[in-house]
Amino acid sequence: MNRPSRQSLEQGSAITAAAVSAAILTILAAGLLSYMATEGRLTSRSHAWKHALHLAEAAAEIGVAEFTYQYTQGGSGFTTGRSWTDQGGGSYTKTVSNFTSNAGATIGHLTINATGIGTSTPQITGIGTATASVGTQNVSRAVRIGFAANSLFPMGIISKNTITMSGNASVDSYDSSDSTKSTSGLYDSSKKQANGNIGTTSTSANSITLSGNADVYGTASTGTGGTMSMSGNAQVGPTFVGGDRADTSTEAETSGWLTDSGPTAPPDVSLPSGLSSASSLGNINDDVTISGGDWQASQINLSGNDTITISGTVRIYVTGSSSISGNAEIQINAGGSLEVYAAGSVSIAGNGVNNDATTPDKNMWYGLSSCTSWSMSGNADWVGTVYAPQATLTCSGNGDASGAFVASTITISGNGEYHYDEALQDFTGSSSYSVASWQELRYSGGTWVP
């Protein structure tokens, strides 16, 4: 047997080593390629993950813009003409496909779901689906924005500009929904509360002026930088203990009863659907009984002993002016309710409105943006609300008022007492909302959940 030479063995070893090295290099190269491919997929998925959130947020913003268009700007939102699909029950959906970048590359698509539209707790859900540039698996994420309807009457008196109180005018509170703070839903001086808060969004000096014997049994607030002036025997504070109340603005501010974090600016009034096409009663200037439904009137002009009797749930759109004088009155029977939407000036005097339905929410008057003048005078009591954010409201006389007032500018004089119904804090308006929540959702069981 011939033995291989030493040279042959060395050559074989070299070949073996080269083969092993080549195999190792092959493995390393394959591993590197696999690593790079994995990194590429992870990077692509990371980009898609971020893009999906951006798309979801964009979808939510589109929904919020549509919501704002309908409820703040007075437009007709969520229509088919604006590419929305009505799902029924206040739910709408819209999809934007093939959403592209500035470079023209398709990023993905987004879907907007709006639910609870027309209720006090609407929600906008934005769903974004991003296409990964490497691989075939798309990535979806979702966010939800929840709204809460604002109270139209969070305080007893709210003005967009100035509030002036003089004479013996005073403001306190009660609660028509609480028998310990009212009697049969009516103000009872033995159960009065010191929550007759007043506020303005004005940021000017002397945004609130209290003089004479004006009393605010509650707190006062202005817009940022606004101030309050006090003179005479005027006092402010959420207490009925005279010695504890403030009689200067400095004292009120020190006590925390005067702040410059005033109320949210009240939005304008939108005419409810149905009233623009309601049957007309013409010029109401004589006795009439309205038993229910939606109506229009070119004018309300009551004098002498004229009486409008409200029996049932009534809404009236007055395209012109409204006035009550002499012994004339509007009589709301027990079980009835009245909503008036005034396009023109309003003057309520004489016997005013007699509200036998007892609570302010049964006698609600709204001033549209064209309503810029509103006066209340005389000695008759008033149980109701005034919401006229574009009107200059002047209150005088000796009658007491229970409810709440919102106007552009408010001047109160005379000997009247004003009683804020705290139950109105729960009365929300369909055109005034705030963002209550923002949350990212997770996909579980075939649906997006918190």
Buried (B, 14 or more C-beta within 10 A) or exposed (E): EEEEEEEEEEEEEEEEEEEEEEEEEEEEEEEEEEEEEEEEBEEBBEBBBEBBBBBBBBBBBBBBBBBEBBBBEBBEBBEEEEEBEEEEEBBBBBBBEEBEEEEEEEBBBBBBBBBBBEBBBBBBBBBBBBBBBBEEEBBBBBBBBBBBBBBBBBBBBBBBBBBBBBBBBBBBBBBBBEEEBBBEBBBBEEBBBBBBBBBBBBBEEBBBBBBBBBBBBBBBBBBEEBBBBBEEEBBBBBBEEEEEBBBBBEBBBEBEBBBBEBBEEBBBBBBBEEBEEBEEBEEBBEEBEBEEEBBBBBBBBBBEEBBBBBBBBBBBBBBBBBBBBBBBBBBBBEEBBBBBBBBBBBBBBBBBBBBBBBBBBBBBBBBBBEBBBBBBBBBBBBBBBBBBBBBBBBBBBBBBBBBBBBBBBBBBBBBBBBBBBBBBBEBBBBBBBEEEEEEEBEEEEEEBEE
